[in-house]
Amino acid sequence: MPKIVKRSPYDRLTRQRLEEIEPGLSANFALVSSLAADKAEMALKYALELACQATHIRPITLGRECLLEADRAWLVDRVERVADACLDLRDEWEFRRLLEVYQALGGSMLSRLVGRGLKSDNPDIVEAAKDFAE
């Protein structure tokens, strides 16, 4: 689990939200793959939102740490679908953060997202995709 700091408001909020989804999840995000589908998707969505929509480094870091703790095969099977549903990938900030998440996870997700970005009408998205294509 992410190293949650008790005195950080971001950490307290993250702990609270994860515990609302499933008791014990804030201490062990790897449990996400064993949750009922609706709870697992809620937790995955929350981690993606932290990692990609936040503008402060602490929630971004917490979201990424959660994602990296999840079972890789389980995550890879779901993350693209959930990201498409909960993120605005026409927004350069969210698109770049998701590129960073996919880069950390490894695999073919990054190349698919880069390809998608290279076809965008938004020059900022194309630039972000080019940054990760190299």
TIMI-2910 file (N, C-alpha, C, CB; in pm, 1 decimal, decimal comma, always signed):
<rs>
+----------+----------+----------+----------+----------+----------+----------+----------+----------+----------+----------+----------+------+
!      n_x !      n_y !      n_z !     ca_x !     ca_y !     ca_z !      c_x !      c_y !      c_z !     cb_x !     cb_y !     cb_z ! resn !
+----------+----------+----------+----------+----------+----------+----------+----------+----------+----------+----------+----------+------+
!    +84,9 !   -119,4 !     +0,0 !     +0,0 !     +0,0 !     +0,0 !    +87,3 !   +122,8 !     +0,0 !    -95,4 !     +1,4 !   +121,5 !  Met !
!    +37,7 !   +227,4 !    -55,6 !   +112,8 !   +352,1 !    -48,9 !   +145,9 !   +384,9 !    +96,3 !    +33,3 !   +467,5 !   -113,8 !  Pro !
!   +257,8 !   +444,1 !   +114,5 !   +296,1 !   +485,5 !   +248,4 !   +214,3 !   +608,3 !   +286,6 !   +448,8 !   +515,0 !   +256,6 !  Lys !
!   +102,3 !   +584,2 !   +352,3 !    +10,1 !   +691,2 !   +387,8 !    +60,5 !   +760,3 !   +513,8 !   -133,7 !   +636,7 !   +408,4 !  Ile !
!    +75,4 !   +890,9 !   +504,0 !   +124,2 !   +972,6 !   +614,2 !     +2,9 !  +1026,5 !   +690,1 !   +215,9 !  +1089,4 !   +562,6 !  Val !
!     +1,9 !  +1008,7 !   +819,8 !   -115,4 !  +1045,8 !   +899,1 !   -145,0 !  +1195,8 !   +897,8 !    -96,5 !  +1000,3 !  +1041,2 !  Lys !
!    -42,8 !  +1277,5 !   +887,8 !    -66,7 !  +1420,8 !   +899,6 !    -99,4 !  +1489,1 !   +767,5 !    +52,5 !  +1486,0 !   +960,0 !  Arg !
!    -90,3 !  +1419,9 !   +658,3 !   -120,5 !  +1477,8 !   +527,9 !   -270,5 !  +1472,5 !   +500,1 !    -43,2 !  +1404,4 !   +417,4 !  Ser !
!   -332,2 !  +1585,3 !   +465,5 !   -475,7 !  +1581,4 !   +433,6 !   -504,8 !  +1494,6 !   +311,4 !   -528,2 !  +1722,9 !   +409,6 !  Pro !
!   -413,3 !  +1489,1 !   +216,6 !   -432,7 !  +1403,9 !    +99,0 !   -433,7 !  +1257,0 !   +139,6 !   -322,5 !  +1429,6 !     -5,8 !  Tyr !
!   -344,1 !  +1221,6 !   +229,8 !   -336,2 !  +1083,5 !   +276,1 !   -460,2 !  +1044,9 !   +356,1 !   -210,7 !  +1063,1 !   +360,8 !  Asp !
!   -504,1 !  +1134,7 !   +442,8 !   -623,7 !  +1107,2 !   +522,8 !   -745,1 !  +1087,1 !   +432,3 !   -649,9 !  +1222,2 !   +622,7 !  Arg !
!   -760,5 !  +1172,4 !   +332,3 !   -873,1 !  +1161,3 !   +240,8 !   -865,5 !  +1031,6 !   +160,2 !   -877,3 !  +1282,0 !   +146,8 !  Leu !
!   -746,2 !   +997,4 !   +114,9 !   -728,7 !   +873,3 !    +38,9 !   -761,6 !   +752,7 !   +125,2 !   -585,1 !   +862,3 !    -14,8 !  Thr !
!   -710,5 !   +750,3 !   +247,4 !   -740,4 !   +639,6 !   +338,2 !   -890,4 !   +628,4 !   +360,3 !   -667,9 !   +658,4 !   +472,7 !  Arg !
!   -955,7 !   +740,2 !   +388,0 !  -1099,1 !   +740,6 !   +414,0 !  -1176,9 !   +687,8 !   +293,2 !  -1146,2 !   +882,1 !   +449,7 !  Gln !
!  -1144,2 !   +736,0 !   +176,2 !  -1216,7 !   +695,6 !    +55,5 !  -1198,5 !   +546,7 !    +26,2 !  -1170,0 !   +778,5 !    -64,3 !  Arg !
!  -1075,6 !   +497,8 !    +38,9 !  -1051,3 !   +355,5 !    +13,8 !  -1122,5 !   +268,4 !   +116,7 !   -901,0 !   +326,1 !    +15,4 !  Leu !
!  -1125,2 !   +312,3 !   +241,5 !  -1194,9 !   +236,2 !   +346,2 !  -1345,7 !   +236,6 !   +324,2 !  -1162,4 !   +293,8 !   +484,7 !  Glu !
!  -1399,3 !   +344,0 !   +264,1 !  -1541,6 !   +347,1 !   +231,0 !  -1573,8 !   +244,5 !   +123,1 !  -1583,4 !   +487,5 !   +184,9 !  Glu !
!  -1482,1 !   +226,7 !    +31,2 !  -1502,6 !   +128,6 !    -75,7 !  -1496,6 !    -12,4 !    -18,9 !  -1397,3 !   +146,0 !   -187,4 !  Ile !
!  -1393,4 !    -38,4 !    +62,9 !  -1376,6 !   -171,2 !   +123,1 !  -1284,1 !   -159,5 !   +244,0 !  -1319,5 !   -273,6 !    +19,2 !  Glu !
!  -1331,7 !   -200,1 !   +362,6 !  -1244,0 !   -197,5 !   +479,2 !  -1115,9 !   -276,9 !   +454,4 !  -1317,0 !   -252,9 !   +601,4 !  Pro !
!  -1003,5 !   -217,4 !   +489,6 !   -873,5 !   -280,8 !   +472,9 !   -803,9 !   -246,0 !   +342,6 !   -888,9 !   -427,8 !   +481,8 !  Gly !
!   -877,1 !   -184,6 !   +248,7 !   -819,4 !   -153,8 !   +117,6 !   -708,2 !    -50,3 !   +126,4 !   -927,5 !   -104,4 !    +23,6 !  Leu !
!   -718,3 !    +42,4 !   +220,9 !   -613,8 !   +145,1 !   +231,9 !   -482,2 !    +86,1 !   +282,4 !   -659,5 !   +257,6 !   +325,6 !  Ser !
!   -489,9 !    -24,2 !   +352,6 !   -368,3 !    -88,4 !   +402,9 !   -310,9 !   -188,1 !   +302,4 !   -397,1 !   -159,2 !   +535,1 !  Ala !
!   -394,9 !   -232,2 !   +206,9 !   -349,9 !   -333,6 !   +112,3 !   -431,4 !   -322,2 !    -16,2 !   -362,5 !   -475,9 !   +173,2 !  Asn !
!   -388,5 !   -234,2 !   -106,1 !   -463,0 !   -212,8 !   -230,1 !   -460,2 !   -336,8 !   -319,1 !   -406,1 !    -93,0 !   -305,8 !  Phe !
!   -367,8 !   -427,0 !   -295,8 !   -362,6 !   -550,7 !   -374,3 !   -491,2 !   -631,6 !   -359,6 !   -242,5 !   -635,7 !   -331,6 !  Ala !
!   -567,5 !   -606,0 !   -253,5 !   -696,2 !   -673,4 !   -233,8 !   -796,9 !   -639,5 !   -342,8 !   -753,8 !   -636,8 !    -98,8 !  Leu !
!   -772,6 !   -533,9 !   -417,0 !   -869,1 !   -486,2 !   -516,2 !   -910,5 !   -595,8 !   -612,9 !   -811,3 !   -369,5 !   -593,3 !  Val !
!   -819,1 !   -682,7 !   -649,1 !   -851,8 !   -787,0 !   -746,9 !   -944,3 !   -894,4 !   -690,6 !   -725,1 !   -851,6 !   -797,1 !  Ser !
!   -960,1 !   -899,4 !   -559,2 !  -1048,5 !   -998,9 !   -498,6 !  -1184,9 !   -941,4 !   -460,4 !   -982,5 !  -1057,8 !   -376,0 !  Ser !
!  -1206,3 !   -813,0 !   -487,8 !  -1333,2 !   -748,3 !   -452,4 !  -1440,1 !   -781,6 !   -555,1 !  -1315,6 !   -595,4 !   -441,7 !  Leu !
!  -1564,6 !   -759,7 !   -514,0 !  -1675,7 !   -770,3 !   -608,5 !  -1648,6 !   -671,2 !   -721,4 !  -1815,1 !   -741,8 !   -538,5 !  Ala !
!  -1696,4 !   -702,3 !   -840,4 !  -1665,0 !   -623,3 !   -959,9 !  -1696,9 !   -475,0 !   -943,6 !  -1740,7 !   -677,9 !  -1078,3 !  Ala !
!  -1810,6 !   -442,9 !   -882,6 !  -1847,2 !   -301,6 !   -868,9 !  -1752,8 !   -227,5 !   -774,5 !  -1990,9 !   -289,0 !   -818,8 !  Asp !
!  -1714,6 !   -290,6 !   -665,9 !  -1621,7 !   -227,9 !   -571,5 !  -1481,6 !   -217,5 !   -631,4 !  -1617,1 !   -307,5 !   -439,9 !  Lys !
!  -1441,2 !   -320,1 !   -702,3 !  -1308,5 !   -318,2 !   -765,2 !  -1300,0 !   -205,7 !   -867,7 !  -1277,9 !   -454,1 !   -832,4 !  Ala !
!  -1405,2 !   -190,2 !   -946,9 !  -1405,4 !    -83,0 !  -1047,0 !  -1406,4 !    +54,3 !   -979,6 !  -1527,2 !    -97,0 !  -1140,6 !  Glu !
!  -1479,9 !    +67,2 !   -870,3 !  -1482,6 !   +193,2 !   -796,4 !  -1342,2 !   +227,4 !   -744,0 !  -1583,9 !   +185,0 !   -679,1 !  Met !
!  -1273,0 !   +129,1 !   -690,3 !  -1138,4 !   +150,7 !   -637,5 !  -1040,0 !   +184,1 !   -749,5 !  -1090,8 !    +26,9 !   -560,8 !  Ala !
!  -1050,2 !   +113,6 !   -859,5 !   -963,1 !   +139,6 !   -973,6 !   -988,5 !   +279,4 !  -1029,0 !   -984,4 !    +33,7 !  -1083,3 !  Leu !
!  -1112,8 !   +316,6 !  -1040,4 !  -1150,3 !   +449,6 !  -1087,4 !  -1091,8 !   +556,1 !   -994,9 !  -1304,1 !   +463,5 !  -1095,7 !  Lys !
!  -1105,2 !   +536,0 !   -865,8 !  -1052,5 !   +633,3 !   -769,6 !   -900,5 !   +646,6 !   -782,3 !  -1090,0 !   +592,1 !   -626,0 !  Tyr !
!   -830,7 !   +534,9 !   -793,2 !   -684,3 !   +539,3 !   -807,3 !   -643,7 !   +610,1 !   -936,8 !   -625,5 !   +396,4 !   -804,7 !  Ala !
!   -714,4 !   +584,7 !  -1045,0 !   -685,6 !   +652,4 !  -1171,7 !   -712,8 !   +801,8 !  -1162,9 !   -768,4 !   +591,6 !  -1284,4 !  Leu !
!   -821,3 !   +837,8 !  -1098,4 !   -851,7 !   +980,6 !  -1082,2 !   -743,4 !  +1050,5 !  -1000,9 !   -988,6 !   +999,3 !  -1014,3 !  Glu !
!   -698,0 !   +986,9 !   -893,7 !   -587,5 !  +1044,8 !   -816,6 !   -463,6 !  +1060,7 !   -904,2 !   -555,1 !   +957,1 !   -693,9 !  Leu !
!   -428,9 !   +955,6 !   -974,2 !   -305,1 !   +952,5 !  -1052,3 !   -307,8 !  +1045,2 !  -1173,0 !   -277,6 !   +812,3 !  -1098,3 !  Ala !
!   -425,7 !  +1071,9 !  -1226,8 !   -432,2 !  +1144,2 !  -1354,4 !   -504,6 !  +1278,4 !  -1350,4 !   -498,3 !  +1058,8 !  -1454,4 !  Cys !
!   -592,0 !  +1299,8 !  -1253,2 !   -666,4 !  +1425,5 !  -1250,1 !   -612,0 !  +1523,7 !  -1148,0 !   -811,0 !  +1398,5 !  -1221,2 !  Gln !
!   -547,7 !  +1473,6 !  -1046,0 !   -495,7 !  +1562,4 !   -941,9 !   -386,4 !  +1652,4 !   -997,9 !   -441,8 !  +1480,9 !   -823,0 !  Ala !
!   -369,2 !  +1766,7 !   -934,1 !   -262,7 !  +1857,9 !   -976,2 !   -152,6 !  +1869,6 !   -870,6 !   -320,7 !  +1996,1 !  -1005,9 !  Thr !
!   -175,6 !  +1816,7 !   -753,4 !    -74,2 !  +1815,2 !   -647,5 !     -2,4 !  +1680,6 !   -653,3 !   -138,5 !  +1839,4 !   -505,1 !  His !
!   +126,2 !  +1681,3 !   -631,8 !   +206,4 !  +1559,2 !   -646,4 !   +165,8 !  +1448,3 !   -548,7 !   +353,0 !  +1591,9 !   -626,8 !  Ile !
!   +121,9 !  +1483,2 !   -429,3 !    +90,6 !  +1378,2 !   -331,6 !    -24,7 !  +1288,3 !   -376,1 !    +56,7 !  +1440,9 !   -198,0 !  Arg !
!   -139,5 !  +1342,3 !   -417,3 !   -244,3 !  +1251,3 !   -464,6 !   -202,4 !  +1175,2 !   -590,5 !   -372,2 !  +1329,2 !   -492,1 !  Pro !
!   -127,2 !  +1239,1 !   -678,5 !    -78,4 !  +1170,6 !   -797,7 !     +5,3 !  +1049,7 !   -755,5 !     +4,9 !  +1267,0 !   -887,3 !  Ile !
!    +95,4 !  +1071,3 !   -660,9 !   +181,5 !   +963,8 !   -612,1 !   +100,0 !   +854,2 !   -545,0 !   +285,3 !  +1018,8 !   -514,6 !  Thr !
!     +4,3 !   +891,5 !   -463,0 !    -79,9 !   +791,4 !   -396,3 !   -155,6 !   +706,4 !   -498,9 !   -179,8 !   +860,3 !   -300,5 !  Leu !
!   -212,2 !   +770,6 !   -598,7 !   -284,5 !   +696,4 !   -702,1 !   -194,1 !   +600,1 !   -776,7 !   -348,6 !   +792,2 !   -800,1 !  Gly !
!    -76,2 !   +646,6 !   -812,4 !    +18,2 !   +559,8 !   -884,5 !    +62,7 !   +443,2 !   -797,0 !   +140,9 !   +640,3 !   -931,1 !  Arg !
!    +89,9 !   +469,7 !   -670,9 !   +132,6 !   +362,3 !   -580,8 !    +23,5 !   +257,0 !   -566,8 !   +169,3 !   +419,1 !   -442,8 !  Glu !
!   -101,0 !   +300,7 !   -557,8 !   -211,3 !   +204,6 !   -551,4 !   -212,6 !   +118,1 !   -676,9 !   -346,9 !   +277,4 !   -534,7 !  Cys !
!   -207,3 !   +181,9 !   -791,3 !   -213,3 !   +107,8 !   -917,7 !    -98,4 !     +8,9 !   -929,4 !   -211,0 !   +204,1 !  -1036,2 !  Leu !
!    +18,4 !    +49,0 !   -887,8 !   +134,8 !    -38,9 !   -897,5 !   +128,1 !   -155,2 !   -799,2 !   +261,5 !    +40,5 !   -873,9 !  Leu !
!    +45,8 !   -142,0 !   -696,7 !    +31,8 !   -249,6 !   -598,6 !    -68,4 !   -356,9 !   -643,9 !    -11,8 !   -191,8 !   -464,2 !  Glu !
!   -157,9 !   -320,8 !   -733,7 !   -259,6 !   -415,3 !   -780,3 !   -195,1 !   -527,6 !   -860,5 !   -366,0 !   -343,1 !   -865,5 !  Ala !
!   -261,4 !   -641,4 !   -861,9 !   -216,5 !   -754,2 !   -943,3 !   -206,6 !   -707,6 !  -1088,7 !   -314,0 !   -876,7 !   -929,7 !  Asp !
!    -89,5 !   -724,2 !  -1148,2 !    -62,8 !   -669,1 !  -1281,5 !   -156,6 !   -725,1 !  -1387,9 !    +80,8 !   -697,0 !  -1321,0 !  Arg !
!   -176,4 !   -855,1 !  -1391,6 !   -263,6 !   -915,0 !  -1493,7 !   -406,9 !   -865,2 !  -1477,5 !   -259,6 !  -1069,5 !  -1485,2 !  Ala !
!   -454,1 !   -859,5 !  -1354,8 !   -589,0 !   -809,7 !  -1327,2 !   -601,9 !   -665,5 !  -1373,6 !   -621,9 !   -820,9 !  -1176,8 !  Trp !
!   -503,6 !   -584,2 !  -1340,7 !   -506,5 !   -441,9 !  -1374,7 !   -502,3 !   -420,7 !  -1525,9 !   -389,2 !   -369,2 !  -1308,5 !  Leu !
!   -411,4 !   -487,9 !  -1592,0 !   -396,2 !   -472,6 !  -1737,3 !   -526,2 !   -510,4 !  -1808,6 !   -278,9 !   -559,9 !  -1789,4 !  Val !
!   -598,4 !   -606,3 !  -1755,3 !   -723,6 !   -650,3 !  -1815,1 !   -833,9 !   -545,2 !  -1804,6 !   -769,0 !   -778,1 !  -1749,9 !  Asp !
!   -820,9 !   -449,8 !  -1711,9 !   -929,6 !   -356,1 !  -1683,9 !   -895,4 !   -208,4 !  -1701,0 !   -976,5 !   -377,5 !  -1546,6 !  Arg !
!   -771,2 !   -172,5 !  -1684,5 !   -736,3 !    -31,6 !  -1667,4 !   -769,7 !    +54,7 !  -1788,4 !   -590,5 !    -19,4 !  -1637,2 !  Val !
!   -751,4 !     +4,9 !  -1908,5 !   -780,3 !    +88,4 !  -2025,3 !   -929,6 !   +120,9 !  -2034,7 !   -733,5 !    +18,1 !  -2153,9 !  Glu !
!  -1012,9 !    +22,8 !  -2011,4 !  -1158,0 !    +45,2 !  -2016,4 !  -1202,3 !   +144,5 !  -1910,1 !  -1233,1 !    -86,9 !  -1998,5 !  Arg !
!  -1151,6 !   +128,1 !  -1788,6 !  -1190,4 !   +217,1 !  -1679,9 !  -1135,3 !   +357,2 !  -1703,8 !  -1141,1 !   +162,4 !  -1545,0 !  Val !
!  -1012,6 !   +366,7 !  -1752,2 !   -953,7 !   +497,8 !  -1781,9 !  -1035,6 !   +570,8 !  -1888,3 !   -807,4 !   +482,1 !  -1828,8 !  Ala !
!  -1076,6 !   +499,7 !  -1991,6 !  -1158,1 !   +562,1 !  -2096,7 !  -1290,0 !   +614,5 !  -2040,5 !  -1185,6 !   +461,7 !  -2209,9 !  Asp !
!  -1344,7 !   +544,8 !  -1942,6 !  -1473,8 !   +583,2 !  -1886,2 !  -1464,2 !   +699,0 !  -1787,3 !  -1536,5 !   +464,9 !  -1818,2 !  Ala !
!  -1353,2 !   +710,1 !  -1715,0 !  -1349,1 !   +809,1 !  -1607,1 !  -1257,3 !   +928,0 !  -1632,6 !  -1306,9 !   +742,7 !  -1481,8 !  Cys !
!  -1171,8 !   +919,9 !  -1733,4 !  -1079,1 !  +1030,0 !  -1760,1 !  -1117,9 !  +1101,5 !  -1889,0 !   -933,9 !   +978,2 !  -1769,1 !  Leu !
!  -1080,7 !  +1228,4 !  -1896,2 !  -1100,9 !  +1306,5 !  -2018,4 !   -969,5 !  +1304,3 !  -2095,1 !  -1146,9 !  +1454,6 !  -1986,8 !  Asp !
!   -956,6 !  +1211,5 !  -2186,2 !   -830,6 !  +1195,2 !  -2258,0 !   -814,8 !  +1294,6 !  -2372,1 !   -820,0 !  +1055,1 !  -2311,4 !  Leu !
!   -904,5 !  +1393,1 !  -2378,6 !   -885,8 !  +1508,1 !  -2467,6 !   -815,1 !  +1620,4 !  -2392,0 !  -1022,2 !  +1557,7 !  -2523,9 !  Arg !
!   -802,1 !  +1601,4 !  -2261,4 !   -733,5 !  +1697,7 !  -2175,3 !   -586,4 !  +1658,8 !  -2166,4 !   -798,6 !  +1703,3 !  -2033,2 !  Asp !
!   -498,8 !  +1751,0 !  -2202,3 !   -355,9 !  +1721,1 !  -2208,1 !   -300,9 !  +1676,0 !  -2072,1 !   -279,3 !  +1843,6 !  -2257,1 !  Glu !
!   -345,0 !  +1736,2 !  -1963,0 !   -295,9 !  +1698,6 !  -1829,7 !   -329,9 !  +1553,1 !  -1798,5 !   -355,7 !  +1791,2 !  -1721,6 !  Trp !
!   -455,1 !  +1516,9 !  -1814,9 !   -498,1 !  +1380,7 !  -1783,8 !   -433,8 !  +1280,0 !  -1879,5 !   -651,5 !  +1370,1 !  -1790,5 !  Glu !
!   -421,7 !  +1318,6 !  -2005,6 !   -359,4 !  +1230,9 !  -2103,8 !   -213,6 !  +1203,8 !  -2066,5 !   -368,3 !  +1292,7 !  -2244,5 !  Phe !
!   -140,0 !  +1308,4 !  -2031,7 !     +1,0 !  +1291,2 !  -1992,3 !    +15,1 !  +1206,2 !  -1866,8 !    +66,6 !  +1427,3 !  -1969,4 !  Arg !
!    -70,4 !  +1229,3 !  -1768,7 !    -60,9 !  +1150,8 !  -1645,1 !    -88,8 !  +1004,1 !  -1674,0 !   -159,5 !  +1204,1 !  -1538,3 !  Arg !
!   -185,3 !   +976,5 !  -1763,5 !   -213,8 !   +837,4 !  -1796,5 !    -97,3 !   +775,3 !  -1873,4 !   -343,5 !   +827,2 !  -1878,3 !  Leu !
!    -33,8 !   +851,5 !  -1960,3 !    +86,4 !   +802,6 !  -2027,0 !   +191,0 !   +763,2 !  -1923,3 !   +143,0 !   +909,3 !  -2123,2 !  Leu !
!   +207,3 !   +844,5 !  -1821,4 !   +305,3 !   +814,8 !  -1715,1 !   +267,1 !   +688,0 !  -1638,9 !   +316,2 !   +933,6 !  -1616,9 !  Glu !
!   +138,8 !   +671,7 !  -1610,9 !    +92,0 !   +550,4 !  -1542,9 !   +121,1 !   +428,2 !  -1629,5 !    -60,0 !   +559,8 !  -1511,4 !  Val !
!    +85,6 !   +433,8 !  -1756,4 !   +107,4 !   +320,1 !  -1845,7 !   +256,3 !   +291,3 !  -1862,2 !    +43,4 !   +346,4 !  -1982,5 !  Tyr !
!   +336,8 !   +395,1 !  -1863,4 !   +481,8 !   +375,1 !  -1872,5 !   +531,4 !   +297,2 !  -1750,1 !   +555,7 !   +511,9 !  -1883,9 !  Gln !
!   +481,7 !   +333,5 !  -1632,3 !   +521,7 !   +264,8 !  -1509,2 !   +473,5 !   +120,2 !  -1507,7 !   +467,4 !   +339,0 !  -1387,0 !  Ala !
!   +356,7 !    +94,5 !  -1565,9 !   +301,5 !    -40,3 !  -1567,1 !   +368,3 !   -130,2 !  -1670,7 !   +153,3 !    -34,4 !  -1593,4 !  Leu !
!   +421,2 !    -69,6 !  -1775,1 !   +484,0 !   -147,7 !  -1880,9 !   +380,0 !   -213,6 !  -1969,5 !   +576,1 !   -252,9 !  -1821,7 !  Gly !
!   +424,4 !   -284,3 !  -2069,2 !   +333,3 !   -354,3 !  -2158,2 !   +290,7 !   -269,4 !  -2276,0 !   +212,4 !   -399,6 !  -2082,6 !  Gly !
!   +192,3 !   -319,0 !  -2348,1 !   +151,1 !   -256,5 !  -2473,6 !    +51,7 !   -142,5 !  -2457,1 !    +92,2 !   -359,3 !  -2562,6 !  Ser !
!     +3,6 !   -119,4 !  -2334,8 !    -93,0 !    -12,2 !  -2314,2 !    -34,7 !   +122,5 !  -2354,2 !   -138,3 !     -8,6 !  -2168,6 !  Met !
!    +92,3 !   +144,5 !  -2322,0 !   +156,0 !   +271,6 !  -2353,0 !   +158,8 !   +294,4 !  -2503,8 !   +298,3 !   +276,1 !  -2295,4 !  Leu !
!   +197,8 !   +195,3 !  -2579,9 !   +205,8 !   +215,5 !  -2725,1 !    +67,5 !   +239,1 !  -2785,4 !   +272,2 !    +94,4 !  -2792,4 !  Ser !
!    -36,1 !   +173,6 !  -2731,8 !   -172,0 !   +198,0 !  -2781,8 !   -216,1 !   +340,9 !  -2752,2 !   -271,1 !    +98,3 !  -2719,2 !  Arg !
!   -186,0 !   +389,2 !  -2631,4 !   -225,5 !   +525,8 !  -2595,8 !   -145,0 !   +627,8 !  -2676,5 !   -206,1 !   +550,2 !  -2444,4 !  Leu !
!    -18,4 !   +600,8 !  -2699,7 !    +63,4 !   +688,6 !  -2783,5 !     +2,9 !   +695,3 !  -2923,8 !   +211,1 !   +638,6 !  -2789,4 !  Val !
!    -30,9 !   +581,0 !  -2980,5 !    -91,8 !   +577,4 !  -3113,3 !   -220,6 !   +656,4 !  -3119,8 !   -118,0 !   +435,2 !  -3154,5 !  Gly !
!   -299,5 !   +642,9 !  -3016,8 !   -424,6 !   +718,4 !  -3009,0 !   -397,1 !   +868,4 !  -3002,3 !   -506,7 !   +674,1 !  -2886,7 !  Arg !
!   -297,9 !   +906,3 !  -2924,5 !   -263,7 !  +1047,6 !  -2910,4 !   -209,1 !  +1108,3 !  -3037,9 !   -163,8 !  +1065,1 !  -2800,4 !  Gly !
!   -134,3 !  +1029,9 !  -3113,0 !    -77,0 !  +1079,9 !  -3238,3 !   -185,4 !  +1111,3 !  -3341,7 !    +21,2 !   +977,6 !  -3295,6 !  Leu !
!   -303,1 !  +1053,0 !  -3326,5 !   -415,2 !  +1076,8 !  -3418,5 !   -507,9 !  +1188,4 !  -3371,7 !   -495,1 !   +949,7 !  -3436,0 !  Lys !
!   -477,6 !  +1247,2 !  -3257,7 !   -564,9 !  +1348,7 !  -3199,4 !   -565,7 !  +1477,9 !  -3280,7 !   -522,1 !  +1378,1 !  -3057,2 !  Ser !
!   -676,6 !  +1549,1 !  -3271,3 !   -687,4 !  +1682,6 !  -3332,0 !   -625,9 !  +1788,9 !  -3241,1 !   -835,1 !  +1717,0 !  -3361,2 !  Asp !
!   -600,6 !  +1752,6 !  -3116,7 !   -544,9 !  +1846,2 !  -3018,9 !   -392,1 !  +1842,5 !  -3028,4 !   -592,8 !  +1811,2 !  -2873,8 !  Asn !
!   -328,9 !  +1953,4 !  -3068,0 !   -183,1 !  +1952,8 !  -3082,7 !   -108,8 !  +1924,3 !  -2951,8 !   -137,5 !  +2085,5 !  -3138,0 !  Pro !
!   -167,8 !  +1958,1 !  -2838,2 !   -104,0 !  +1929,1 !  -2709,3 !   -102,5 !  +1778,8 !  -2681,6 !   -176,8 !  +2002,9 !  -2595,4 !  Asp !
!   -208,3 !  +1710,1 !  -2721,6 !   -214,6 !  +1564,9 !  -2706,0 !   -113,5 !  +1498,3 !  -2799,4 !   -357,9 !  +1512,6 !  -2734,6 !  Ile !
!   -105,3 !  +1548,7 !  -2921,8 !     -7,7 !  +1494,2 !  -3017,9 !   +133,0 !  +1512,7 !  -2963,8 !    -21,6 !  +1562,9 !  -3156,9 !  Val !
!   +161,6 !  +1628,9 !  -2908,7 !   +294,4 !  +1656,2 !  -2851,5 !   +324,4 !  +1560,0 !  -2736,0 !   +303,2 !  +1802,9 !  -2802,2 !  Glu !
!   +226,7 !  +1539,6 !  -2649,0 !   +244,5 !  +1447,0 !  -2536,6 !   +271,8 !  +1306,4 !  -2588,6 !   +119,7 !  +1447,1 !  -2445,0 !  Ala !
!   +196,5 !  +1264,3 !  -2687,7 !   +215,9 !  +1130,5 !  -2745,4 !   +356,2 !  +1118,7 !  -2804,7 !   +108,7 !  +1101,3 !  -2854,2 !  Ala !
!   +401,2 !  +1221,3 !  -2874,1 !   +535,6 !  +1220,1 !  -2932,2 !   +641,7 !  +1211,1 !  -2822,5 !   +558,5 !  +1346,1 !  -3018,3 !  Lys !
!   +618,5 !  +1279,8 !  -2712,0 !   +715,0 !  +1274,8 !  -2600,0 !   +732,9 !  +1131,7 !  -2550,4 !   +668,2 !  +1365,6 !  -2483,3 !  Asp !
!   +626,8 !  +1052,8 !  -2553,8 !   +634,2 !   +915,2 !  -2502,7 !   +664,6 !   +813,5 !  -2611,6 !   +504,3 !   +878,4 !  -2434,7 !  Phe !
!   +658,3 !   +857,2 !  -2736,6 !   +689,6 !   +766,6 !  -2848,1 !   +839,7 !   +749,0 !  -2862,7 !   +629,9 !   +819,6 !  -2979,6 !  Ala !
!   +914,6 !   +845,2 !  -2811,8 !  +1060,2 !   +842,7 !  -2829,3 !  +1128,3 !   +754,5 !  -2727,6 !  +1116,6 !   +982,3 !  -2820,3 !  Glu !
+----------+----------+----------+----------+----------+----------+----------+----------+----------+----------+----------+----------+------+
</rs>
